[in-house]
Amino acid sequence: MEEKYKFDFKNLSELNLNDIPDEAGVYAFRLLDENSLPEPFNQFISSKENKFFYIGQASKSILERMYHQELNGKKHGTFFRSLGAVLGFLPPKGSLVNRDTRNYKFSKEDSEKIIKWIRENLEIAYFLCSENIDNIESELILKYKPLLNIKGNPDAVPELSELRSNCVEYAKKNEEDVNNEEEKEVSNKDAMKFNVEAIKDLFNGKEKVRISFAVDEMQFENAGFDPDQARFYFEISNNGELIDWDRDSIEAKVLPSHWHEFKEIGEGYVCYPFVNKDGWDDEEFITDLCEIDDTESIYHLCNDVLLHAKK
């Protein structure tokens, strides 16, 4: 197979339309510059020995399938839809509503941008074959593992399937669904702000402040956690937005755990929120603090501490 079906790649600028066969065959695309792709796809292909981008077959016509559909977006072939998704484009919202298909299409304007990207970043090759074409294509995909092939590719990229599914889902949403989601997104963004009025005296002209939660080391260890991580910080801007958060790696000191206060230290503040009054559960709070893994959760937890501690 290696000798018989060897790809001879050419730049698209060298391609003569009259030379492209109107016959069955297999084609391949290769990437010229890995940096032309967004993350993480640029990283995926940079780790490969070759820069094969896609391999496909034309059961009837290489001219129609490869050139018109895949390279120029006519009817949007599999490759064209995948590439558009990778480059961050979405089909028109609602364009697949009440349609029994997953074959989304991009707008004319977006399609032109995808075509421009193809012409600037790919080189192509093809060969004729009319027999056993399915097996030939499968063996070549198995051998070269092109970045944008999914079926039969042992190195298929999960992120590509996810992006394609997102395009289908978006195209199948009606206008009301899309509007409701946009309103919800705006509402959530507004909700993800701290009560600045309740904590504005902490800023004192600063653009941002860092606030640390200091936990009693013994209390922390008794709850089953590493006492060296008994301090947690987050940063908020002066308009109340959460801009950074993490666990400090510094060793925590034994700190009082029976009262609330903010204590200014350098450019930030330390909050001692762990008490057994006002309905707070120390162990439950410590557990929540250690198991946070998303921005929304840390926002709600931090906001509760701030407002509670300011009472």
Contacts in CASP RR format, 6 or more apart in sequence:
PFRMAT RR
TARGET T0000
AUTHOR 0000-0000-0000
METHOD contacts of the structure
MODEL  1
MEEKYKFDFKNLSELNLNDIPDEAGVYAFRLLDENSLPEPFNQFISSKEN
KFFYIGQASKSILERMYHQELNGKKHGTFFRSLGAVLGFLPPKGSLVNRD
TRNYKFSKEDSEKIIKWIRENLEIAYFLCSENIDNIESELILKYKPLLNI
KGNPDAVPELSELRSNCVEYAKKNEEDVNNEEEKEVSNKDAMKFNVEAIK
DLFNGKEKVRISFAVDEMQFENAGFDPDQARFYFEISNNGELIDWDRDSI
EAKVLPSHWHEFKEIGEGYVCYPFVNKDGWDDEEFITDLCEIDDTESIYH
LCNDVLLHAKK
1 136 0 8 1.000
1 139 0 8 1.000
1 140 0 8 1.000
5 26 0 8 1.000
5 127 0 8 1.000
5 129 0 8 1.000
5 136 0 8 1.000
5 140 0 8 1.000
6 127 0 8 1.000
7 28 0 8 1.000
7 30 0 8 1.000
7 125 0 8 1.000
7 126 0 8 1.000
7 127 0 8 1.000
8 125 0 8 1.000
9 28 0 8 1.000
9 30 0 8 1.000
9 123 0 8 1.000
9 124 0 8 1.000
9 125 0 8 1.000
10 123 0 8 1.000
10 124 0 8 1.000
10 125 0 8 1.000
11 123 0 8 1.000
12 71 0 8 1.000
12 118 0 8 1.000
12 119 0 8 1.000
12 122 0 8 1.000
12 123 0 8 1.000
12 124 0 8 1.000
13 119 0 8 1.000
15 124 0 8 1.000
17 67 0 8 1.000
20 62 0 8 1.000
20 63 0 8 1.000
20 66 0 8 1.000
20 67 0 8 1.000
20 126 0 8 1.000
21 61 0 8 1.000
21 62 0 8 1.000
21 63 0 8 1.000
21 126 0 8 1.000
21 128 0 8 1.000
22 61 0 8 1.000
22 62 0 8 1.000
22 63 0 8 1.000
22 64 0 8 1.000
23 61 0 8 1.000
23 62 0 8 1.000
23 128 0 8 1.000
23 130 0 8 1.000
24 57 0 8 1.000
24 58 0 8 1.000
24 59 0 8 1.000
24 60 0 8 1.000
24 61 0 8 1.000
24 62 0 8 1.000
24 128 0 8 1.000
24 129 0 8 1.000
24 130 0 8 1.000
24 133 0 8 1.000
25 57 0 8 1.000
25 58 0 8 1.000
25 62 0 8 1.000
25 126 0 8 1.000
25 127 0 8 1.000
25 128 0 8 1.000
25 129 0 8 1.000
25 130 0 8 1.000
25 133 0 8 1.000
26 55 0 8 1.000
26 56 0 8 1.000
26 57 0 8 1.000
26 58 0 8 1.000
26 126 0 8 1.000
26 127 0 8 1.000
26 129 0 8 1.000
26 133 0 8 1.000
26 136 0 8 1.000
26 137 0 8 1.000
26 140 0 8 1.000
27 55 0 8 1.000
27 56 0 8 1.000
27 57 0 8 1.000
27 58 0 8 1.000
27 62 0 8 1.000
27 65 0 8 1.000
27 66 0 8 1.000
27 70 0 8 1.000
27 124 0 8 1.000
27 125 0 8 1.000
27 126 0 8 1.000
28 52 0 8 1.000
28 53 0 8 1.000
28 54 0 8 1.000
28 55 0 8 1.000
28 56 0 8 1.000
28 124 0 8 1.000
28 125 0 8 1.000
28 126 0 8 1.000
28 140 0 8 1.000
28 144 0 8 1.000
28 146 0 8 1.000
29 52 0 8 1.000
29 53 0 8 1.000
29 54 0 8 1.000
29 55 0 8 1.000
29 70 0 8 1.000
29 79 0 8 1.000
29 122 0 8 1.000
29 123 0 8 1.000
29 124 0 8 1.000
29 146 0 8 1.000
30 50 0 8 1.000
30 51 0 8 1.000
30 52 0 8 1.000
30 53 0 8 1.000
30 122 0 8 1.000
30 123 0 8 1.000
30 124 0 8 1.000
30 125 0 8 1.000
31 37 0 8 1.000
31 45 0 8 1.000
31 51 0 8 1.000
31 52 0 8 1.000
31 53 0 8 1.000
31 121 0 8 1.000
31 122 0 8 1.000
31 147 0 8 1.000
32 51 0 8 1.000
32 121 0 8 1.000
32 122 0 8 1.000
32 123 0 8 1.000
33 121 0 8 1.000
34 42 0 8 1.000
34 45 0 8 1.000
34 46 0 8 1.000
34 51 0 8 1.000
35 42 0 8 1.000
36 42 0 8 1.000
36 117 0 8 1.000
36 120 0 8 1.000
36 121 0 8 1.000
37 45 0 8 1.000
37 86 0 8 1.000
38 86 0 8 1.000
38 87 0 8 1.000
38 88 0 8 1.000
40 159 0 8 1.000
41 86 0 8 1.000
41 147 0 8 1.000
41 157 0 8 1.000
41 159 0 8 1.000
41 160 0 8 1.000
44 147 0 8 1.000
44 157 0 8 1.000
45 51 0 8 1.000
45 53 0 8 1.000
45 147 0 8 1.000
48 145 0 8 1.000
48 147 0 8 1.000
48 155 0 8 1.000
50 144 0 8 1.000
52 144 0 8 1.000
52 145 0 8 1.000
52 146 0 8 1.000
52 147 0 8 1.000
53 122 0 8 1.000
53 146 0 8 1.000
53 147 0 8 1.000
53 148 0 8 1.000
54 70 0 8 1.000
54 79 0 8 1.000
54 82 0 8 1.000
54 146 0 8 1.000
54 147 0 8 1.000
54 148 0 8 1.000
54 149 0 8 1.000
55 137 0 8 1.000
55 140 0 8 1.000
55 141 0 8 1.000
55 144 0 8 1.000
55 146 0 8 1.000
55 149 0 8 1.000
56 66 0 8 1.000
56 78 0 8 1.000
56 79 0 8 1.000
56 137 0 8 1.000
56 149 0 8 1.000
57 65 0 8 1.000
57 133 0 8 1.000
57 134 0 8 1.000
57 136 0 8 1.000
57 137 0 8 1.000
58 64 0 8 1.000
58 65 0 8 1.000
58 66 0 8 1.000
59 65 0 8 1.000
59 133 0 8 1.000
62 126 0 8 1.000
62 128 0 8 1.000
65 77 0 8 1.000
66 124 0 8 1.000
66 126 0 8 1.000
68 74 0 8 1.000
68 75 0 8 1.000
69 75 0 8 1.000
69 76 0 8 1.000
69 77 0 8 1.000
69 80 0 8 1.000
70 77 0 8 1.000
70 78 0 8 1.000
70 79 0 8 1.000
70 80 0 8 1.000
71 80 0 8 1.000
71 115 0 8 1.000
71 118 0 8 1.000
71 122 0 8 1.000
71 124 0 8 1.000
72 115 0 8 1.000
73 80 0 8 1.000
73 111 0 8 1.000
73 114 0 8 1.000
73 115 0 8 1.000
76 103 0 8 1.000
76 104 0 8 1.000
76 105 0 8 1.000
76 106 0 8 1.000
76 111 0 8 1.000
79 148 0 8 1.000
80 114 0 8 1.000
81 103 0 8 1.000
81 104 0 8 1.000
81 105 0 8 1.000
81 106 0 8 1.000
81 164 0 8 1.000
81 167 0 8 1.000
82 148 0 8 1.000
82 150 0 8 1.000
82 160 0 8 1.000
82 163 0 8 1.000
82 164 0 8 1.000
83 114 0 8 1.000
83 117 0 8 1.000
83 118 0 8 1.000
83 148 0 8 1.000
84 106 0 8 1.000
84 110 0 8 1.000
84 114 0 8 1.000
85 160 0 8 1.000
85 163 0 8 1.000
85 164 0 8 1.000
85 166 0 8 1.000
85 167 0 8 1.000
86 148 0 8 1.000
86 160 0 8 1.000
86 163 0 8 1.000
87 113 0 8 1.000
87 114 0 8 1.000
87 117 0 8 1.000
88 163 0 8 1.000
89 106 0 8 1.000
89 110 0 8 1.000
89 113 0 8 1.000
89 114 0 8 1.000
90 106 0 8 1.000
90 166 0 8 1.000
90 167 0 8 1.000
90 170 0 8 1.000
90 171 0 8 1.000
91 104 0 8 1.000
91 105 0 8 1.000
91 106 0 8 1.000
91 107 0 8 1.000
91 167 0 8 1.000
91 170 0 8 1.000
91 171 0 8 1.000
92 105 0 8 1.000
92 106 0 8 1.000
92 107 0 8 1.000
92 171 0 8 1.000
93 170 0 8 1.000
93 171 0 8 1.000
93 173 0 8 1.000
93 175 0 8 1.000
93 178 0 8 1.000
94 170 0 8 1.000
94 171 0 8 1.000
94 172 0 8 1.000
94 173 0 8 1.000
94 174 0 8 1.000
94 175 0 8 1.000
94 178 0 8 1.000
95 104 0 8 1.000
95 105 0 8 1.000
95 171 0 8 1.000
96 102 0 8 1.000
96 104 0 8 1.000
96 168 0 8 1.000
96 171 0 8 1.000
96 172 0 8 1.000
97 171 0 8 1.000
97 172 0 8 1.000
97 173 0 8 1.000
97 174 0 8 1.000
99 172 0 8 1.000
102 168 0 8 1.000
104 167 0 8 1.000
104 168 0 8 1.000
104 171 0 8 1.000
105 111 0 8 1.000
106 114 0 8 1.000
129 136 0 8 1.000
138 152 0 8 1.000
141 149 0 8 1.000
141 151 0 8 1.000
141 152 0 8 1.000
141 153 0 8 1.000
142 152 0 8 1.000
142 153 0 8 1.000
142 154 0 8 1.000
145 153 0 8 1.000
145 154 0 8 1.000
145 155 0 8 1.000
146 153 0 8 1.000
147 157 0 8 1.000
147 160 0 8 1.000
148 160 0 8 1.000
149 156 0 8 1.000
150 156 0 8 1.000
150 157 0 8 1.000
150 160 0 8 1.000
150 161 0 8 1.000
170 178 0 8 1.000
173 181 0 8 1.000
188 296 0 8 1.000
192 241 0 8 1.000
192 242 0 8 1.000
192 295 0 8 1.000
192 296 0 8 1.000
192 299 0 8 1.000
193 239 0 8 1.000
193 240 0 8 1.000
193 241 0 8 1.000
194 236 0 8 1.000
194 240 0 8 1.000
194 241 0 8 1.000
194 242 0 8 1.000
194 299 0 8 1.000
194 302 0 8 1.000
194 303 0 8 1.000
194 306 0 8 1.000
195 303 0 8 1.000
195 306 0 8 1.000
195 307 0 8 1.000
196 238 0 8 1.000
196 239 0 8 1.000
196 240 0 8 1.000
198 306 0 8 1.000
198 307 0 8 1.000
198 310 0 8 1.000
199 306 0 8 1.000
199 307 0 8 1.000
199 310 0 8 1.000
202 209 0 8 1.000
202 211 0 8 1.000
202 262 0 8 1.000
202 269 0 8 1.000
203 209 0 8 1.000
203 238 0 8 1.000
205 238 0 8 1.000
206 238 0 8 1.000
206 267 0 8 1.000
207 237 0 8 1.000
207 238 0 8 1.000
208 235 0 8 1.000
208 236 0 8 1.000
208 237 0 8 1.000
208 238 0 8 1.000
208 243 0 8 1.000
209 235 0 8 1.000
209 236 0 8 1.000
209 267 0 8 1.000
209 268 0 8 1.000
209 269 0 8 1.000
210 233 0 8 1.000
210 234 0 8 1.000
210 235 0 8 1.000
210 244 0 8 1.000
210 267 0 8 1.000
210 268 0 8 1.000
210 269 0 8 1.000
211 233 0 8 1.000
211 234 0 8 1.000
211 235 0 8 1.000
211 236 0 8 1.000
211 262 0 8 1.000
211 268 0 8 1.000
211 269 0 8 1.000
211 270 0 8 1.000
211 271 0 8 1.000
211 302 0 8 1.000
211 306 0 8 1.000
212 231 0 8 1.000
212 232 0 8 1.000
212 233 0 8 1.000
212 248 0 8 1.000
212 265 0 8 1.000
212 268 0 8 1.000
212 269 0 8 1.000
212 270 0 8 1.000
212 271 0 8 1.000
213 231 0 8 1.000
213 232 0 8 1.000
213 233 0 8 1.000
213 270 0 8 1.000
213 271 0 8 1.000
213 273 0 8 1.000
213 289 0 8 1.000
213 305 0 8 1.000
214 230 0 8 1.000
214 231 0 8 1.000
214 252 0 8 1.000
214 253 0 8 1.000
214 255 0 8 1.000
214 270 0 8 1.000
214 271 0 8 1.000
214 272 0 8 1.000
215 230 0 8 1.000
215 231 0 8 1.000
215 232 0 8 1.000
215 252 0 8 1.000
215 255 0 8 1.000
215 257 0 8 1.000
215 274 0 8 1.000
215 286 0 8 1.000
215 289 0 8 1.000
216 230 0 8 1.000
216 254 0 8 1.000
216 255 0 8 1.000
216 256 0 8 1.000
216 257 0 8 1.000
216 274 0 8 1.000
217 227 0 8 1.000
217 230 0 8 1.000
217 252 0 8 1.000
217 253 0 8 1.000
217 254 0 8 1.000
217 255 0 8 1.000
218 227 0 8 1.000
218 254 0 8 1.000
219 257 0 8 1.000
219 274 0 8 1.000
219 282 0 8 1.000
219 286 0 8 1.000
220 226 0 8 1.000
220 227 0 8 1.000
220 229 0 8 1.000
220 230 0 8 1.000
220 252 0 8 1.000
220 286 0 8 1.000
221 227 0 8 1.000
221 230 0 8 1.000
223 282 0 8 1.000
223 283 0 8 1.000
223 286 0 8 1.000
223 287 0 8 1.000
225 286 0 8 1.000
225 290 0 8 1.000
227 251 0 8 1.000
227 252 0 8 1.000
228 249 0 8 1.000
228 251 0 8 1.000
228 252 0 8 1.000
229 247 0 8 1.000
229 248 0 8 1.000
229 249 0 8 1.000
229 252 0 8 1.000
229 290 0 8 1.000
230 252 0 8 1.000
231 247 0 8 1.000
231 248 0 8 1.000
231 250 0 8 1.000
231 252 0 8 1.000
232 245 0 8 1.000
232 246 0 8 1.000
232 247 0 8 1.000
232 248 0 8 1.000
232 289 0 8 1.000
233 245 0 8 1.000
233 246 0 8 1.000
233 247 0 8 1.000
233 248 0 8 1.000
234 242 0 8 1.000
234 244 0 8 1.000
234 245 0 8 1.000
234 246 0 8 1.000
234 298 0 8 1.000
234 302 0 8 1.000
235 242 0 8 1.000
235 243 0 8 1.000
235 244 0 8 1.000
235 245 0 8 1.000
236 242 0 8 1.000
236 243 0 8 1.000
236 302 0 8 1.000
237 243 0 8 1.000
242 295 0 8 1.000
242 298 0 8 1.000
242 299 0 8 1.000
242 302 0 8 1.000
245 295 0 8 1.000
245 298 0 8 1.000
245 302 0 8 1.000
255 270 0 8 1.000
255 272 0 8 1.000
256 272 0 8 1.000
257 272 0 8 1.000
257 274 0 8 1.000
257 275 0 8 1.000
257 282 0 8 1.000
258 275 0 8 1.000
258 276 0 8 1.000
259 272 0 8 1.000
259 275 0 8 1.000
260 271 0 8 1.000
260 272 0 8 1.000
260 273 0 8 1.000
260 275 0 8 1.000
260 308 0 8 1.000
260 309 0 8 1.000
260 311 0 8 1.000
261 271 0 8 1.000
261 272 0 8 1.000
261 309 0 8 1.000
262 269 0 8 1.000
262 270 0 8 1.000
262 271 0 8 1.000
262 309 0 8 1.000
262 310 0 8 1.000
263 269 0 8 1.000
263 270 0 8 1.000
263 272 0 8 1.000
271 305 0 8 1.000
271 306 0 8 1.000
271 309 0 8 1.000
273 280 0 8 1.000
273 285 0 8 1.000
273 305 0 8 1.000
273 308 0 8 1.000
273 309 0 8 1.000
274 280 0 8 1.000
274 282 0 8 1.000
274 285 0 8 1.000
274 286 0 8 1.000
275 282 0 8 1.000
276 282 0 8 1.000
278 308 0 8 1.000
278 311 0 8 1.000
280 308 0 8 1.000
288 301 0 8 1.000
289 301 0 8 1.000
292 298 0 8 1.000
292 301 0 8 1.000
END
